[in-house]
Amino acid sequence: MNAPRRIDAHLHLWDLTVSEYGWLGPQFGSLYASWTPEQAEPELRRAGMDGAVLVQAEDSRVDTQFMLDVADAHEWVLGVVGWVQLDDTDAAGRDLDLWSQHPRFSGIRHLLNDDPRDDFLDLPVVRASLAEVARRGLTFDVHDAWPRHLDRATRLATDLPELTLVLDHLAKPPRGRDDVEFWRNSMTAFAALPNTVGKLSSLRRPDAPFTVDALRDVFDSALAAFGADRLMHGGDWPMTVPDGGYQPTWDVMSALIGELSPTEQDAILGGTAARVYGIH
């Protein structure tokens, strides 16, 4: 019997010769560089990953095409979460027509933290575009949802039950802060809806330790809210490079996941991602 495939559900690549990535600048230190598939693959292999889902790093057609081109050249790229202009249904439809021709196009994401509109997920035009995303069997990754967008994402999941919403980074829980209980309540309400999924990714905070013990409360809360069959692991490389790269983050996350049953581990480390992103 073949071993279950291990899938990193959240990995980035970017090329500064392809686009500017407006959020990225010298203030990001070592991250302010191009990060290539040739650099990513050895990191994945050392951690025992068989492949990864690429997730957009810019709200642009250029970035989405770049990721799909990488997918064409590298078999370990198992899915691509790109971008369409959700606040323009005509533009969104045209891009969805184009991107959906690619067998590894899996879903879309919008950089909510860079969008000044607090009500973005409530806009009727955005809802109409997301209904079309759902109709095509694609997912919507909800980016950096806490605190501005998490409750709105819950309303969105309620109003569009045919749309699968993936909560990137568990909405960035404010570990070690006084408002962590408010995050937990909002995350639990989101997870109570059957069309929602959570990503165990990007849980580092500059003001909190990143250890098994420090993460256990957030990990246990996510497990209780979603269950293993609606959780997936994401390494968030190369965002982890300033903290030592892929392996130090994986060491902590794999220790927590490794405490679960084999069935639960298989779900978080590949089964959920394969089902949600349509990886065959």
C-alpha positions as CSV (number, residue, x, y, z in Angstrom):
1,M,0.0,0.0,0.0
2,N,1.4,3.4,-1.0
3,A,2.1,5.9,1.8
4,P,-0.2,9.0,1.8
5,R,1.1,11.9,-0.2
6,R,2.5,14.8,1.9
7,I,1.4,18.2,0.7
8,D,2.5,21.6,1.9
9,A,-0.7,23.6,1.3
10,H,0.8,27.1,1.5
11,L,4.1,28.0,-0.3
12,H,5.1,31.2,-2.1
13,L,7.4,32.0,-4.9
14,W,8.1,35.4,-6.4
15,D,10.5,36.8,-9.0
16,L,11.4,40.5,-8.8
17,T,12.1,40.5,-12.5
18,V,8.5,39.5,-13.2
19,S,6.7,41.9,-11.0
20,E,7.3,44.5,-8.3
21,Y,5.3,42.9,-5.4
22,G,4.3,46.3,-3.9
23,W,4.2,45.1,-0.3
24,L,7.8,43.8,-0.5
25,G,10.7,46.2,0.0
26,P,14.2,46.5,1.6
27,Q,12.5,46.6,5.1
28,F,11.9,42.9,4.7
29,G,15.7,42.2,4.7
30,S,16.5,38.8,3.3
31,L,13.0,38.3,1.9
32,Y,13.6,41.2,-0.5
33,A,14.9,38.9,-3.2
34,S,13.5,36.4,-5.8
35,W,12.6,33.0,-4.4
36,T,12.6,30.3,-7.0
37,P,11.2,26.8,-7.4
38,E,14.8,25.5,-7.5
39,Q,15.3,26.9,-4.0
40,A,11.9,25.7,-2.7
41,E,12.1,22.1,-3.8
42,P,15.1,21.0,-1.6
43,E,13.4,22.6,1.4
44,L,10.2,20.6,0.8
45,R,12.1,17.3,0.2
46,R,14.1,17.7,3.4
47,A,10.8,18.0,5.3
48,G,9.4,14.9,3.6
49,M,6.9,16.8,1.4
50,D,5.9,15.4,-1.9
51,G,4.6,18.6,-3.3
52,A,3.1,22.0,-2.5
53,V,0.3,24.4,-3.4
54,L,1.6,27.8,-4.6
55,V,-0.4,30.7,-3.2
56,Q,-0.4,34.2,-4.7
57,A,1.9,36.9,-3.4
58,E,0.4,39.8,-5.3
59,D,-3.0,40.8,-6.5
60,S,-2.1,40.7,-10.2
61,R,-2.7,38.6,-13.3
62,V,1.1,38.6,-13.8
63,D,1.7,36.8,-10.5
64,T,-0.9,34.2,-11.3
65,Q,0.5,33.5,-14.7
66,F,4.0,33.2,-13.2
67,M,2.8,30.5,-10.8
68,L,1.0,28.6,-13.5
69,D,4.1,28.7,-15.6
70,V,6.1,27.3,-12.7
71,A,3.5,24.6,-12.3
72,D,4.0,23.6,-16.0
73,A,7.7,23.2,-15.4
74,H,7.7,21.5,-12.0
75,E,5.6,18.4,-11.2
76,W,5.9,19.0,-7.4
77,V,3.6,22.0,-7.8
78,L,0.3,20.3,-7.2
79,G,-2.0,23.3,-7.1
80,V,-2.1,27.1,-7.6
81,V,-4.1,29.6,-5.7
82,G,-4.2,32.7,-7.8
83,W,-6.0,36.0,-8.1
84,V,-8.9,37.5,-10.0
85,Q,-10.4,41.0,-9.7
86,L,-13.4,40.2,-7.4
87,D,-14.8,43.7,-7.4
88,D,-15.3,43.5,-11.2
89,T,-17.5,40.6,-12.2
90,D,-16.7,40.9,-15.9
91,A,-12.9,40.9,-15.3
92,A,-13.2,38.1,-12.8
93,G,-15.2,36.0,-15.3
94,R,-12.7,36.5,-18.0
95,D,-9.8,35.6,-15.8
96,L,-11.6,32.6,-14.4
97,D,-12.2,31.4,-18.0
98,L,-8.5,31.7,-18.7
99,W,-7.0,30.3,-15.5
100,S,-9.5,27.4,-15.2
101,Q,-8.1,25.9,-18.4
102,H,-5.0,25.0,-16.3
103,P,-5.4,21.6,-14.6
104,R,-3.6,22.8,-11.4
105,F,-5.5,26.0,-10.9
106,S,-7.2,25.4,-7.6
107,G,-8.6,28.6,-6.1
108,I,-8.2,32.3,-5.6
109,R,-7.1,34.7,-2.9
110,H,-7.1,38.5,-2.4
111,L,-4.6,40.3,-0.2
112,L,-7.1,41.6,2.3
113,N,-4.5,43.2,4.5
114,D,-3.5,45.5,1.6
115,D,-7.0,46.4,0.7
116,P,-8.3,49.5,2.6
117,R,-11.9,48.4,2.4
118,D,-13.1,46.9,5.7
119,D,-16.3,45.7,4.0
120,F,-14.6,44.1,1.0
121,L,-16.1,40.6,1.7
122,D,-19.6,42.2,2.1
123,L,-19.6,44.1,-1.3
124,P,-22.3,42.7,-3.6
125,V,-20.0,42.7,-6.6
126,V,-17.4,40.6,-4.6
127,R,-20.2,38.2,-3.5
128,A,-21.3,37.8,-7.1
129,S,-17.7,37.0,-8.2
130,L,-17.3,34.6,-5.4
131,A,-20.5,32.8,-6.3
132,E,-19.0,32.3,-9.7
133,V,-15.8,31.0,-8.1
134,A,-17.9,28.5,-6.2
135,R,-19.9,27.5,-9.3
136,R,-16.6,26.5,-10.9
137,G,-15.6,24.3,-8.0
138,L,-12.8,26.6,-6.9
139,T,-11.9,27.7,-3.4
140,F,-11.4,31.1,-1.7
141,D,-8.4,31.5,0.6
142,V,-9.2,34.2,3.2
143,H,-6.0,36.1,3.9
144,D,-5.0,37.6,7.3
145,A,-8.6,37.7,8.5
146,W,-8.1,38.8,12.1
147,P,-9.4,41.2,13.3
148,R,-10.9,43.1,10.3
149,H,-12.3,40.3,8.2
150,L,-12.9,37.1,10.2
151,D,-16.5,37.8,11.2
152,R,-17.3,39.0,7.7
153,A,-15.8,35.7,6.4
154,T,-18.2,33.8,8.6
155,R,-21.1,35.7,7.2
156,L,-19.8,35.0,3.7
157,A,-19.5,31.3,4.4
158,T,-23.1,31.4,5.8
159,D,-24.5,33.3,2.8
160,L,-22.6,31.2,0.1
161,P,-22.7,27.7,1.4
162,E,-21.5,26.3,-1.9
163,L,-18.2,28.2,-1.6
164,T,-15.3,26.6,0.3
165,L,-13.4,29.1,2.4
166,V,-9.9,28.4,3.5
167,L,-8.8,30.3,6.6
168,D,-5.1,31.1,5.9
169,H,-2.9,31.1,8.9
170,L,-5.9,30.4,11.2
171,A,-6.6,34.2,10.7
172,K,-3.3,35.1,12.4
173,P,-4.1,34.4,16.1
174,P,-2.8,37.1,18.5
175,R,-0.9,34.6,20.6
176,G,0.1,36.0,24.0
177,R,-2.2,39.0,23.7
178,D,-5.3,39.9,25.7
179,D,-7.5,39.6,22.6
180,V,-6.6,35.9,21.9
181,E,-10.0,34.8,23.4
182,F,-11.9,37.1,21.0
183,W,-9.9,35.5,18.1
184,R,-10.7,32.0,19.4
185,N,-14.5,32.8,19.6
186,S,-14.5,34.2,16.1
187,M,-12.4,31.4,14.7
188,T,-14.7,28.8,16.3
189,A,-17.8,30.5,14.8
190,F,-16.2,30.4,11.4
191,A,-15.2,26.7,11.8
192,A,-18.7,25.8,12.8
193,L,-19.8,26.1,9.2
194,P,-19.2,23.0,7.1
195,N,-17.8,24.8,4.1
196,T,-14.8,26.1,6.0
197,V,-11.2,24.8,6.3
198,G,-8.3,26.0,8.4
199,K,-4.6,26.3,7.5
200,L,-2.0,25.6,10.2
201,S,0.5,28.1,8.6
202,S,2.3,31.3,9.5
203,L,1.7,31.1,13.2
204,R,4.9,32.9,14.1
205,R,4.6,36.3,15.9
206,P,7.6,38.6,16.6
207,D,6.4,39.2,20.2
208,A,5.7,35.5,21.1
209,P,7.9,32.4,21.3
210,F,7.5,29.7,18.6
211,T,7.7,26.4,20.4
212,V,5.6,23.3,20.8
213,D,4.4,24.5,24.2
214,A,3.8,28.1,23.0
215,L,1.7,26.9,20.1
216,R,-0.2,24.1,21.8
217,D,-3.2,26.3,22.9
218,V,-3.8,27.6,19.3
219,F,-3.2,24.2,17.8
220,D,-5.6,22.5,20.2
221,S,-8.2,25.2,19.6
222,A,-8.0,24.8,15.8
223,L,-8.2,21.0,16.1
224,A,-11.3,21.2,18.4
225,A,-13.0,23.7,16.0
226,F,-12.3,22.2,12.6
227,G,-11.3,18.7,13.3
228,A,-8.3,17.1,11.5
229,D,-10.3,16.5,8.3
230,R,-10.7,20.2,7.8
231,L,-7.2,21.3,8.7
232,M,-4.1,21.4,6.5
233,H,-0.4,22.2,7.0
234,G,1.3,25.0,5.2
235,G,4.9,25.9,5.6
236,D,4.6,29.5,4.4
237,W,8.1,29.4,2.9
238,P,9.9,31.7,2.2
239,M,8.3,33.9,4.8
240,T,10.0,31.7,7.3
241,V,13.5,32.4,6.0
242,P,14.2,35.2,8.5
243,D,13.5,32.7,11.2
244,G,15.9,30.0,9.9
245,G,14.0,28.7,6.9
246,Y,11.6,25.9,6.4
247,Q,13.0,23.4,8.8
248,P,12.7,25.2,12.2
249,T,9.1,25.9,11.6
250,W,8.4,22.4,10.4
251,D,10.2,20.9,13.4
252,V,7.6,22.6,15.7
253,M,4.6,21.9,13.6
254,S,5.5,18.3,12.9
255,A,6.0,17.7,16.6
256,L,2.4,18.9,17.3
257,I,0.9,17.0,14.4
258,G,2.9,13.9,15.3
259,E,1.0,13.6,18.6
260,L,-2.2,12.9,16.7
261,S,-3.5,9.5,15.4
262,P,-2.1,8.3,12.0
263,T,-5.5,9.1,10.4
264,E,-5.5,12.6,11.7
265,Q,-1.9,13.2,10.6
266,D,-2.7,12.0,7.1
267,A,-5.5,14.4,6.9
268,I,-3.5,17.5,8.0
269,L,-0.4,16.6,6.0
270,G,-2.1,15.9,2.7
271,G,-5.6,14.5,2.7
272,T,-7.4,17.7,3.4
273,A,-5.4,19.7,0.9
274,A,-5.9,17.1,-1.8
275,R,-9.7,17.1,-1.3
276,V,-10.1,20.9,-0.9
277,Y,-7.8,21.9,-3.8
278,G,-8.8,19.0,-6.1
279,I,-5.4,17.4,-6.2
280,H,-5.6,14.0,-7.9
